[in-house]
């Protein structure tokens, strides 16, 4: 069995590069493809350390891949392209997107053919899964997909994939990183055998910094992510404002950048907390450890917004656990599966700033509670989000479906 791993944003999604590095350790010879061309130096160097590389696309590689596949599999290539175009017609946005994806896929599928890849695994159910689906049509490989959050929940036009059900049906293995998402996928294709669905958490690696003793005062709560509505950072600002009006002062540091910046800055002024709430903008991943080292707690105030968009289990939640920082989070997506209130974190109903304020106050006022959350959160991170354990589960699952395919082909 030889695996081709199709990543989405290996330069940006740390859990992807964690998974790739561990996959290459456990299954040497895996071919690694990145849908987005940009790949930062750190990610490339981590993969090269173990004798591999991240394969991206370029114009000349597309031309070479097209010529190669026209020579090797001309009928299958035209058939796959026609089917992709026809199935994408219900959504004009996706028709254009999938046309581009078809050409981007050519160098990856050509490489998979030359290197005798027998199974293509896509990380994300969007364009990477489309590439894996095309590879299966052209090369006859096995195919599996890992779904996360936006590729499960979003129903806006730009994310309404007309090929989604086809990819779920044709995949040999479907993975979701939390049970809630897995249930949503099963409901989408109730006719598909539930045995092909598995839940495997993301792989998280983090190098924390030691915390000062005592922590800086007033207490600092950190949040991180794109400044978009589903992150619920407005709820956090309102919670801090409520605490101040009640005579309790906290500081906030909301890391990230995005279209909600002006809205959040306006809300900070309305709450009269400009001296207590920081919006420092975009941050490099390596900087997160510094911010968490100063934090009394880490907050994930996610909510469900228009189009069904929401978080699943954000990577930063697990990174906060690994930094021994207590977590406060809303019950959205898969977070309720890993957060036990008062044990691994404090939880509150989505979009309820009053309930969030109470959680922050509980955390500030109880040393014993903070110690419990730190100890049990660290244990949860190490046991449930271990790259070694989760990648082994993925490889074993792919091996199982590959063996079943071989047996079926033998019988046929």
C-alpha positions, 0 to 999 in steps of 0.5 A: 500500500502506498499513500498519497496525502493531499493537504489543503494549507500545509503552510497554515494548518499546523495540524496538517503538518503534524499529521504529515510528519508523523505519517511519513515516520510511520509510513515512509514513502508517502507522497505529500501534495499541497493544494495551496502553493504557498508553504512556509520554510518551517513546514518544508524543513520539518518534512525534509528532515525525514527525507521527503518534500511537499509537492505543489503545483505550477504551470509547467507541472500542470502541462506535464501532468496533462500530457502524461495522463493523456498518454497513460489514461486518455479515456479516463481523463476525459471521462473524469473531467466531463463528470466533474463539470456535469456534477458541478453545474448546480452551483456556478461558483463551484463549476468555476472552482472545480474547473480550476481544481481539475487542472491543479489536480493533474500534476498530483495525479500524474505523480501518483501514477508514476510513483504507484500510489494505491490510495489517495487521502484528502485532508478536508472535504473541499478541493483536496477531496475533489482531487482525490475523487478525480484520482480515483476516477483516473487511476482507480486508486482507493480514496479517503477524506478527513472532514473538519468543520467548514466542509461539514457545516457551511451552507452558504453558496460559495461553500455549497459543494454539489459534489459533496454527496458523490465524494462521500458515496465514492470514498472508501473511508470517511473520517471526521475529527469529532463525533458531531461532524461525523453524525452530520455526514452520516445524515447527509448520505443515510444510504451509505454503509455507516461502517465506512465512517470513523472519528479520528481527532486531529494531531496537535504538537505544541512547544509551550513556554513556562508561566511566570509565578505569579501571573500578571495582573489584572488577569489576562484572557487570550483568544485566537483565530480569524476575526470572523463572526463564527469565532464569537469574539464579540461575545467575549468583549461583552463578557469582559465589559459586564465584569467591569461594570460589576467591579471585576477587571480583566484584560483581553488579548484577541489574536488574529486578523479579519473582516470583523476588526472594525466591528470589534474595535467599535464594540471595545470603544462602546464598552469603554475598555480600550486600555484593557482589550488588545487586538494586536492583529495577525500572529505567527504560530510560534508567537502563540506560546508567548501569549499563552504563557501570560494567560490566566485562561484561554477562551473559545467563544465560538457560535453558529452564524448564518449559513451554518458556519461554526467551529469544530474543535479548534487546534488552539484549544488543544494547544492551550491545554498543552501550555497548561492554560485553563480553557473556557469554551462554548458548546459548539461543534465538537467541543462538548465532546472533549470538554467536561465542565469543571474538569477539562474546561468551563463551558457556556451556552453559545452567544451568551455573554452573561454565562461567559462572564460567570465562567471567567469569574469562576476561573479568577476566584478559584486556584483549585479550579484552575489547577484541576483544569490544567491537570486534566486538560493536559491529560486530555490533550496528550491522550486524545490528540497525540499524533502517534496514536491518531495517525496510527488509527488513520493508517490502520483504517486506510490499510483495512479499506485497501485490504478489502478493495484487494479482496473484492478485486480478487473475487471479481 
